[in-house]
Amino acid sequence: MLLTAALLVCAAGWAQNSISALVFDEYEWDFGTLREVDGPVSHLFSFTNTGTGAAVITRIKVDCGCTAVDYSREPVKPGGRGSVEVVFDPANYSGKFSKSVTVYSNGNRNLLTVKGTVIGRPRSVEEEYPFALAGGVRAEAMHVAFGYVENGSAESVAVGVVNTGETETVLSVRAGYGSGRLTIAAPERLAPGERGLVTFTYDFTEGDPVYGLLAERVYFSVDGEEAGLPFTANAIAVDDFSATDISRAARCEVSPMYRNFGDVRPGSELTLEVNISNSGQSDLIVRSVSLRRGTECPLTPGTVVRPGTSLAVPVTLKISEEAYGTESGGVSFVVNDPARPFREVRLGADVY
C-alpha cells in the first residue's frame, strides 16, 4: 500500500511537471475596437510559477511583426509572480485580427492570444493603388496568383484601377506571351477619379486539358502609352478532382525535396537521386514537368507509378564555367494526387 501511494505521488509530480509550471491569469485578451490612428496598444499577461523550482522564460515567439513583447527575464521563484507584456501595433491594419504569442519556459510552453478589430485610417488614392501605370492610371497590384485551377473549371481574379488624372483615359489590357488560356476584361475608358476592375480569367472549360505552371506577361496601355511596370499572372493547372474518391486516390511522396551541395567549382555537375513513391490506391500519373535553368531530369509527362511502388529519378544541376556565387535549380511537376498535386525539388550550391 505504501509503495502504491509513493508511486501515485511520483506519478502526480511527474504529471504536474510535464506541463508548464507558469499559470497565467488569462490566456486571451480582446482589445475590442481600435482605431489605427491611435497607435499601439498593450496588455500585461501576469502569471504564477506553480512549480517546485525556479522558472525562466527562455524565449518568446510572435507570429507577426505587428506584435512585440517584453517579459520578466529573471528567474521566478516557486509561488512567485511574473508577466509578459504584449504590444500590438495596428499600423496598416483594418478589420479583425488575432495574433499568437508563444512563451517558452523550462522546456515547456504557453500560448497567449490577443485579438480585436481595427478601424483603419482613411487611405490616400496612392496608398490604395500604389502602382503607377501611365497617364494618371494606377493599379492596386501588379501580379495575380490563382493557385490551383482545375481542368473543366474557370477561375477569375480582379484587380482595381483608378484614373487620378484630370481627363478621361482610354485603357487597353492584353495578354502577351504565355499559355494562351488567360482572358482579360477591362473598362475601355476611365473618367477622372473613376475606379474600375480588370478581371483576369483562366478558363479550362473547353479544349484539351492543360497541366503545370502557367505564367503570363500582361501589358497595360493608357491612351496608347504602354505602362513601364511589368504585370504578371500565374496559375497551376491540375486535374478535375471533383469526382475523385479521396480514399482510393493516388498519394505522391517525394524524398528528398531539397539539397544544398555547399561549395563547388565552376563546371560542376551535381546530381541528387529523388525517390517518388505512391502510397495511395490508384496509379500515380505525372501530368507535367518543368525544369529550372541549368537542370536536367529524365522525368516525363505520362510517367506512371503503381500503388505501393516507387521510382528513383536523378536530378542534375549543371554549373556553367562562368558561374560564381549562389546557384540554384530544380524540377517541378504536377501529378494526379488530389491532396497535393504540385511538387517541387530544389537544388542549390555556392560556386567559388
N, C-alpha and C positions, 0 to 999 in steps of 0.2 A: 504493500500500500504506500509506504514512504517513497519507494523507488518510483512508483507510478506518479505520485504527487510531484516529485522532483522533476520527472520528465515533462509533466504538464507545465510546471513553472518555466522550465527551459524553453519548451515549445512556445509558450506565451511570450517570453522575452525575445525569442528569435523572430516571431511574427511581428512584434512591435518594431524591431529594428530593421525588418525587411521593407518597411515603408519609410517615407521621410519623417524625421523627428520634428520638422518645422510644421506647426499647425497655424494656418493663417486665420485671422478673424473673418475674412471673406475672401473668396477666390475670383469673384467677378465684380466689376464696378461699371455702372451705367452713368455716363456723363450727361445723359439726356440730350437736349438740343443745344448745339453750339453754333456760334457764328464764326466763320473763318476769319473775319476781320478782327476778332477779339484775341487771336493768338493762342499759344499753347495753354493747355490745362493739365493738371496733375492730380494724382490720388496716391495716398500713402497706405500701402498694404502692410499692416502690422502682424507679427507672428510671435508665437511662443515656442521655445525649444522644449519639447516634451520628452526628449531622450535622456539617457543617463550620462552622456558625455557632452563635451563642448561641440557645438555645431558651427560650421564655417561655410558661408556661401562661396563656392569656388568659381562660379561664373554664371552669367545670365544671358540668355539668347532671346532676341526680339525678332519678330518676323517681318518687320517693316522699318525703313529708315525714318518713318514719321514718328517712331516711338523711341524714347530714351529712358534710361533708368539710373537711379542712384540707390545704393543699398549699404547695409551695415557690413563693413569689411572685417571688423574684429570678431574673434570667436565669441559665440553667445553661450553662456553657461547654462546647465540644465535648469529649467524653470525661468530662464531669462527671456527678455523681450528684444526684438529687433524689427526692422522694417525694410521694405522695398518701395521706393517712390517711382511711379511710372508716369512719364510725361508724354502726352500726345500733342503733336503739332498738326493742326487742321489745314495748314497751307496747301493749296491746290486740291483740297477735298471738297466734295459736295455729295450729300446723301448719307446713307447709313454706313457705318464702319464697325468692324470687330477685329481687334488685334490681340495676339497672344504673346505672353512673356513667360519663358520657361526658366525657373530658378533651380540651379543645381547646387546641392549641398551634401557633403559627406557621401558621395556616390549615389545619392537619391535626387529626386526632382519634384517640383511642384509647378502646376500650370496656372497662371493668372491670366485674366482676360479683361480688357477694357473695351467698351463699346459706346455707341451713341449715334447721333445724327448731326451732320454738319450742314448748316445753311451757307452755301458758297457765296462769296462776294461777286458782285457784277463783273463780268469779264468784258474786256475790250474786244472789238472785232478781230484785232491782230492776235489776241490770245486764243480766241475760239477757232480762228482759221490761220494758223501760224505759217503756212507755206504760200509765198507769193508766186503766182504762175506767170501772168503777163497782163498788161493793160488794166491793172487795178483788180483783177480777179484773184482771189485767194482760196486755198483749199484747206480742209481740216486734217488731211492725211495725204501722204504720197506713196502709200503702199496698202494693198488689201490682201489679207491672208484668209483663204477659205477653209483651210484644214482639209479634212476628208470630204470628197464629193463622190457619191456612189453612182455607178452607171445606172441609167434609167431614171435619173433624177435631175433637177435643175436647182441650183443654189444661187442666191443673189446677195450682194453686199453693196450698200450705198455709202457714198462719200459726199459730204456737204461742201458747197462752194458759195461764194458771195462776191458780188461786184461792189468794191469800195470806191470805184471811180464816180465821176460826175456825169458820164454819158452812157448810153446803152451800149452793150458789147455783144458781139457775135461769138459764140462759143462752139468749138469743134473738138470732139474727142474721138480718137480712133486707136485700135489695137495695132501694134506693129508686128514684129516677129514673135513667134510663139506657137501655141498649139492650134490656133485657128478655131478654137471652140469657145472663145470668150466673146460675148456680145456686150455692147455698151449703149445705154440710153441716157441722154443728157439734154438739158434745155438748150434750145438753139440760140436764145437771146436772154440776157440778164439786164434788167433796168437798173439804174443807180440805186444802190442799197438792197437790191433784191438777193434773196438767198434761194438756192436750188439744190437738187440732189442729182449726182451722177451715179447711176446704178449699173453695176457690173454683174454679169450672169454667166456662169458655166452651165451649159445646157447639154446633158448627155441623154436626153430622152429619145433621140433619134440617131441613126447612123451606127457605125461599128463601135464596139466597146473601146474605151480609152483607159490606159493604165499608166501609173507612175507620176513622177514630179512634172508639173506643168508650170511654166514660167512665161510671163508676158511682159513686154515693154509697151507702155501706153503713152500716147502723145496728145497733149493738150495744146490747142491753139486759140488765141484770143485776138479777134479782128485780124486774123491771118498771121499773127506773130506766134511762133512756137515757143512754148514755155521751156526755160533752160533747165529746170529741175527734172530729174528722171522720175517717172511714175511707174511702179511695177505691181503686178498681181501674180499670185501663185496659188496652187491647189495640189492635192494629191488625189488622183483618180483611182478608185478602188472598186471592187465587186459590189453588186447589189446584195446585201446580206439580209434584206427584209424577210425572206422566206427560209433563211438558214436555221436549221436545228442546232442551236449553240452546243448542246451536249454531245453532238456527233460531228462537230466541225473539226477541221484541221487545227493544230496548235503548233506554232512555229517557235522553236527555241534556238537562239544564236549565241555561240560562245567561242572565243572572246569577242567582245564588241569594240574593244579599243586596245591599241598597243602603241606606246611611245618607245622608239628604238634608241633613244638617247643620242649621244654624239656619233655622227657618221661622217664619212668623207664624200665629197662630190663624186658623182658617178656610181654611187652605191645602188644596189637592188635589194630591197628589204621585203621579205615575204612572211606573211602571217597565215597559218593554216586555220581556217574558220570552220567550225562544225555547225551545220544546220540540221536540226533534228525535228521530227514530227511526233509529238506526244498526244495527238488527237486521234479521232476515229475515222477521219476521211483523208483522202490524198491531199498532200500539201503541194500547191501548184505555184510556181514563180510566174508572176504576171508581167513584170518589167524589171529591168536592171539599168542603173545609171552609175557611171564611173566618174569620179572626180579627176581633175587634171593630174597626169602622171601616174595613174593607177591602172593596173591590168588585173582582170579576173575572168576566168572561163565560164562563170555562171551565166546562163542564158534564159530568156523568157521561155516558158513551156517546160522547164525542168520540174520533175515530179519526185517528191519524197514520200514514200509509202508510210502508212501509220506504223509507229514503233521502230522506224529506221532513221538513219542519219546520213548526211552527205558531207564529206570533207572537201572544202574549197580553198585553194590558195589565193590570197590577195596580195599583190605585189606593188610596192611603191617604188617607182624609178626616180632616182635623184639625178638631175642633169649635172653636167660637168661645170656649169656656170652657177649652180645654186649656192646660196650662202644664207645662214640664219635658219629660222624655223620653216620647215616644210611640212605640208600635210596632204593627205589624200584619203581615199576610201571608196567604198561601194555602197549604194543604197538599192533596195529592191522592194517591190510590192508583192505580197502573197495573199492567198485566199483565207487568211486567218481573221475571223471577224473581231477577235479581241484586240489584235494589234496588226493591222495589215501592212504597215510601213516599217521596215527595218533598215538600220544603217550600221556599217562597220567603219571605224575611223582609224587611220594610221598617222603617226607623227614622228618627226626626227629633228634634231638640231645639227645642221650642216656647218662644218668649220674647215 
